[in-house]
Amino acid sequence: MHGILRWKILSDILADLAIDSPDLSLKLSNGPALETQLLQEIESRLSSISAFLGESELSSSCSSAIDLITHINQLHTTLQTELLDAISTIPPSLHNKHKAHNALSAAIIEASLVKLSLMKAQLHQQIYGFSSDTQPEATMTNALSIAYHKLKDEAEDLMEAERDLDGRIDEYERLMQLVEGYSREGFGQIVEDYIRVEKETEECRRDLRRLGWTGFD
């Protein structure tokens, strides 16, 4: 309403300032005083026109700014809506993708474990389930049992031989102690006496030979 009123005033001012206006010609013919008054009125009307034009430019600028703000708000609303849609759509898709990938990995691992179990069963059957066509009782289980008992018997024999060897080593150590003189009343003394007697006997023989005795030969 305010803008319409302004445009009406502007139209009236322009109509009054028109060169071919009868009112303007009448006013100019009434004398210098009226001419001066008319000039003042023209200046006043021109100031009003300038103010009006300034307000129009300001109003236009404000309208442009308001339109721009409204457009920004609309874009903000649109972008916010698209962001919410993306947030509600993309993460579930990624979650479903990761979930499917994890399920596939779990299935692959489970299949590998089943395959390993099958390979283990096959190897067990091939090793322990072997049997001869001509001798059904000659199975791997029986062969392993016989080998086990044989190894067990050999182990017992080795333990017995070890005990016997330990006894012989103990006897040898005691004998060595006698030889080395740890027991002067035992074998060591006998050996020393024997060596001493043999030495003295050899000396006596040499003396007798020097004297011409030949009866020892």
Contacts in CASP RR format, 6 or more apart in sequence:
PFRMAT RR
TARGET T0000
AUTHOR 0000-0000-0000
METHOD contacts of the structure
MODEL  1
MHGILRWKILSDILADLAIDSPDLSLKLSNGPALETQLLQEIESRLSSIS
AFLGESELSSSCSSAIDLITHINQLHTTLQTELLDAISTIPPSLHNKHKA
HNALSAAIIEASLVKLSLMKAQLHQQIYGFSSDTQPEATMTNALSIAYHK
LKDEAEDLMEAERDLDGRIDEYERLMQLVEGYSREGFGQIVEDYIRVEKE
TEECRRDLRRLGWTGFD
6 52 0 8 1.000
6 55 0 8 1.000
6 56 0 8 1.000
9 48 0 8 1.000
9 52 0 8 1.000
10 49 0 8 1.000
10 52 0 8 1.000
13 45 0 8 1.000
13 48 0 8 1.000
13 49 0 8 1.000
14 49 0 8 1.000
15 21 0 8 1.000
16 23 0 8 1.000
16 24 0 8 1.000
16 45 0 8 1.000
17 24 0 8 1.000
17 42 0 8 1.000
17 45 0 8 1.000
18 24 0 8 1.000
24 38 0 8 1.000
27 34 0 8 1.000
27 35 0 8 1.000
27 38 0 8 1.000
28 34 0 8 1.000
28 35 0 8 1.000
28 38 0 8 1.000
127 140 0 8 1.000
128 140 0 8 1.000
128 141 0 8 1.000
128 144 0 8 1.000
129 139 0 8 1.000
129 140 0 8 1.000
129 141 0 8 1.000
130 139 0 8 1.000
130 140 0 8 1.000
131 138 0 8 1.000
131 139 0 8 1.000
131 140 0 8 1.000
132 138 0 8 1.000
132 139 0 8 1.000
175 187 0 8 1.000
177 183 0 8 1.000
178 186 0 8 1.000
178 187 0 8 1.000
178 188 0 8 1.000
179 187 0 8 1.000
179 188 0 8 1.000
179 191 0 8 1.000
180 188 0 8 1.000
181 188 0 8 1.000
181 189 0 8 1.000
205 216 0 8 1.000
208 216 0 8 1.000
END
